[in-house]
Amino acid sequence: FGAIEAFWAPNEAAQLGVGWERILFYWNEIQPNGPGDWNTLHVPEEWLAEANAQGRQVVGLLKNTPNWATEGEFAAGVPRGLYLPVDDPGNLWANYVRQVAGYYGQRGVRNWIVWNEPDIAPNVYGHEFAGSTEDYYQLLKVAYTVIKSVDPGMTVHLGGMTYWHDPGYLREFLQVVVADPDAAANNYYFDV
């Protein structure tokens, strides 16, 4: 079974036989002041080494837009340039995902969750993503395309959804996905 943030209690996780753990890769912590920042202290390599030593599979959660990368709200804002091609330097999300997947992929992170709980509306406790359903799909599509270009063997997961905040969100999201003429040929831009 899995546990979120098992790195906080590695001995207990080992005793319980935790096989998977989620680690948070906050963009606003890894690149707090601009795209030239690279703060690896946010996700210490010791956490990854410990997970590997204990046989735990790490799943990285990509989220939290820094102020410099959005016109919207801190952490929840839609990244600037999100709808630009993934190889355009102005697509800030694509650039970040490429760096993270390349760097941490070499350190054993092979699974990536794209954001968390995009179904919680603004002004509601727990709100995590200020974009529309279409924006979340684009966020996922960009991340999937970039991650697969870094390593086709990596796995891309949808962000976890609460369901009770918006019971129709997943259906609406899937309608957006299947309306994209390129989606079917690209595994609908997610693996899990």
Buried (B, 14 or more C-beta within 10 A) or exposed (E): EEBBEBBEEBEEBBEEEBBBBBBBBBBBBBBBEEBEEEEEEBBEEEBBEBBEEBEBBBBBBBBBBBBBBBEBBEBBBBBBBBBBEBEEEEBBBBBBBBBBBBBBBEBEBBBBBBBBBBBBEEEEEEBBBBBEBBBBBBBBBBBBBBBBBBEEEBBBBBBBBBEEBBEEBBEBBEEBBEEBEEBEEEEBBBBE
